[in-house]
Amino acid sequence: MIKKIALSLVLVSGLAFGQAKKVVSSDVHWWGYKIAKTEASSHDGTVNVKNGTVVLKKNALVGGTFVLDMTSINATDLQGEYQQKLNGHLKNGDFFEVDKYPTATFKITSVKKGANGKSIVTGNLTAKGKTNAVSFPAKISVKNGVVTLESDKFTIDRQKWDIAYKSTMQDVVVKDDIDLVVKLTAK
């Protein structure tokens, strides 16, 4: 009985301080770059959000957690055999090791007002068992119970998560920077 009362108090207190909204659609777009300047000096694609929630307080975004399905990483700039080869390359031990690390998680730790009507979203990104802080500018809207977030393009250093090209050339041909754009809607 005491456990049920404690759980009820935790749930009620959570609702008093914030309201959770489930992520219903999302689009995470990525760009990776080669150092060599050739016609294929970059690739881009998507990663699906497996699930997520955002937390509102007084109709403002204050937190949230998103789980990325790393098994869904997909190069969209290629087709056919070349796309399959790159997708396999990204998923294997050369980069994301999705058999061992099928998901990555982003947990919002703060949202502050920024410039030009945008907010600065800060959180912890956990990928391949490593966690690092990430911040990015985003346009956030809360209307009629629907939260939308659209980030500007921002950059992370993949080496912080040990997302390293495991070849004899040791990352000589691939830049450390990965650019990302996040778009999501929660209800």
C-alpha positions as CSV (number, residue, x, y, z in Angstrom):
1,M,0.0,0.0,0.0
2,I,2.8,2.4,0.8
3,K,4.5,1.7,-2.5
4,K,1.2,2.5,-4.3
5,I,0.8,5.8,-2.4
6,A,4.4,6.8,-3.1
7,L,4.0,6.0,-6.8
8,S,0.8,8.0,-6.9
9,L,2.5,11.0,-5.2
10,V,5.4,10.8,-7.7
11,L,2.9,10.8,-10.6
12,V,0.8,13.6,-9.2
13,S,3.9,15.8,-8.4
14,G,5.2,15.2,-11.9
15,L,2.0,16.5,-13.4
16,A,2.0,19.5,-11.1
17,F,5.4,20.5,-12.3
18,G,5.1,19.7,-16.0
19,Q,3.1,18.0,-18.7
20,A,4.4,15.3,-20.9
21,K,3.7,15.1,-24.6
22,K,4.5,12.1,-26.8
23,V,6.5,12.7,-30.0
24,V,4.3,11.8,-32.9
25,S,6.6,12.7,-35.9
26,S,10.2,13.4,-36.3
27,D,12.9,13.9,-38.8
28,V,16.6,13.8,-38.0
29,H,18.8,14.6,-41.0
30,W,22.6,14.1,-40.9
31,W,25.5,15.1,-43.1
32,G,28.9,13.5,-43.1
33,Y,32.0,14.8,-45.0
34,K,35.1,13.4,-46.6
35,I,38.3,15.4,-46.5
36,A,39.1,14.8,-50.1
37,K,37.3,17.2,-52.5
38,T,35.7,14.8,-55.0
39,E,32.3,14.7,-56.5
40,A,31.2,12.5,-53.6
41,S,32.8,14.6,-50.8
42,S,29.8,14.3,-48.6
43,H,26.8,12.1,-47.8
44,D,23.6,12.8,-46.1
45,G,20.6,10.9,-44.8
46,T,18.2,10.2,-42.0
47,V,17.8,8.5,-38.6
48,N,14.4,7.6,-37.2
49,V,13.3,8.5,-33.8
50,K,12.0,5.3,-32.1
51,N,10.1,7.1,-29.4
52,G,10.2,10.2,-27.2
53,T,8.4,12.6,-25.0
54,V,8.7,16.3,-24.3
55,V,7.9,18.0,-21.0
56,L,6.0,21.3,-20.8
57,K,5.7,23.7,-17.9
58,K,3.5,26.7,-18.2
59,N,3.1,26.0,-21.9
60,A,6.9,26.1,-22.5
61,L,9.3,23.3,-23.4
62,V,11.4,22.4,-20.4
63,G,12.6,18.9,-21.0
64,G,12.3,15.7,-22.9
65,T,13.9,12.5,-24.0
66,F,14.3,11.0,-27.5
67,V,15.5,7.5,-28.5
68,L,17.1,7.3,-31.9
69,D,16.8,4.0,-33.8
70,M,20.4,3.7,-35.1
71,T,19.5,0.6,-37.0
72,S,17.4,2.9,-39.3
73,I,20.4,5.1,-40.4
74,N,20.0,5.6,-44.1
75,A,22.0,7.5,-46.7
76,T,19.4,9.4,-48.8
77,D,21.9,10.8,-51.3
78,L,22.6,7.4,-52.9
79,Q,20.4,4.7,-54.4
80,G,20.7,1.0,-55.1
81,E,23.9,-0.9,-54.5
82,Y,25.9,2.2,-53.4
83,Q,23.3,3.1,-50.9
84,Q,23.2,-0.4,-49.4
85,K,27.0,-0.5,-49.2
86,L,27.2,2.9,-47.4
87,N,24.3,2.0,-45.0
88,G,26.1,-1.3,-44.1
89,H,29.3,0.6,-43.6
90,L,27.6,3.1,-41.3
91,K,25.9,0.3,-39.3
92,N,28.9,-2.0,-38.8
93,G,31.9,-1.7,-36.6
94,D,33.4,1.0,-38.9
95,F,31.1,3.6,-37.4
96,F,27.9,3.1,-35.3
97,E,28.1,-0.7,-34.4
98,V,24.3,-0.9,-34.4
99,D,24.3,-4.6,-33.4
100,K,25.9,-3.6,-30.1
101,Y,24.4,-0.1,-29.8
102,P,21.0,-0.2,-31.6
103,T,19.8,3.1,-30.1
104,A,21.1,6.5,-29.1
105,T,19.4,8.8,-26.6
106,F,19.1,12.6,-26.3
107,K,17.9,14.0,-23.0
108,I,17.1,17.7,-22.8
109,T,18.6,19.3,-19.7
110,S,17.7,22.9,-20.4
111,V,15.9,25.2,-22.8
112,K,16.9,28.9,-22.7
113,K,15.8,31.9,-24.8
114,G,18.2,32.7,-27.6
115,A,18.4,35.2,-30.4
116,N,16.0,35.9,-33.2
117,G,13.0,34.2,-31.5
118,K,14.9,30.9,-31.1
119,S,15.8,28.9,-28.1
120,I,19.0,27.1,-27.2
121,V,18.3,23.5,-26.4
122,T,21.0,21.7,-24.3
123,G,21.0,18.1,-23.5
124,N,23.0,14.9,-23.2
125,L,23.5,12.7,-26.2
126,T,24.4,9.1,-25.5
127,A,25.7,7.0,-28.4
128,K,27.8,3.9,-28.3
129,G,27.8,4.0,-24.5
130,K,29.3,7.5,-24.3
131,T,27.5,10.6,-23.2
132,N,28.4,14.2,-24.1
133,A,26.6,17.5,-23.8
134,V,25.2,19.0,-27.0
135,S,23.5,22.4,-27.6
136,F,21.7,23.8,-30.6
137,P,19.5,26.7,-31.6
138,A,15.9,25.8,-32.4
139,K,12.5,27.4,-33.2
140,I,10.0,26.0,-30.7
141,S,6.3,26.5,-30.9
142,V,3.5,25.3,-28.5
143,K,0.0,25.8,-29.8
144,N,-3.2,23.9,-29.0
145,G,-1.4,21.1,-27.2
146,V,1.0,20.5,-30.1
147,V,4.8,21.1,-29.6
148,T,7.0,21.7,-32.7
149,L,10.7,22.0,-32.6
150,E,12.9,22.7,-35.6
151,S,16.7,23.1,-35.1
152,D,19.1,25.1,-37.2
153,K,21.8,22.9,-38.7
154,F,24.4,22.2,-35.9
155,T,27.6,20.3,-35.7
156,I,28.9,17.5,-33.4
157,D,32.3,15.9,-33.2
158,R,31.7,12.2,-33.8
159,Q,35.0,11.3,-32.1
160,K,33.5,12.2,-28.7
161,W,31.3,9.2,-29.1
162,D,34.0,6.9,-30.6
163,I,32.2,7.0,-33.9
164,A,35.5,6.4,-35.7
165,Y,36.3,4.9,-39.1
166,K,38.0,1.7,-38.3
167,S,40.2,1.5,-41.4
168,T,43.9,1.4,-42.0
169,M,43.7,5.1,-42.9
170,Q,42.4,5.9,-39.4
171,D,40.0,8.7,-40.2
172,V,42.3,10.4,-42.6
173,V,39.5,10.6,-45.3
174,V,36.5,11.4,-43.0
175,K,36.0,14.7,-41.2
176,D,35.2,14.5,-37.5
177,D,32.2,16.9,-37.9
178,I,28.7,15.6,-38.5
179,D,26.0,18.1,-39.1
180,L,22.4,17.5,-37.9
181,V,19.0,19.1,-38.2
182,V,16.2,17.9,-35.9
183,K,12.5,18.4,-36.5
184,L,9.8,17.0,-34.3
185,T,6.1,17.3,-33.4
186,A,4.6,16.1,-30.1
187,K,1.0,15.9,-28.9
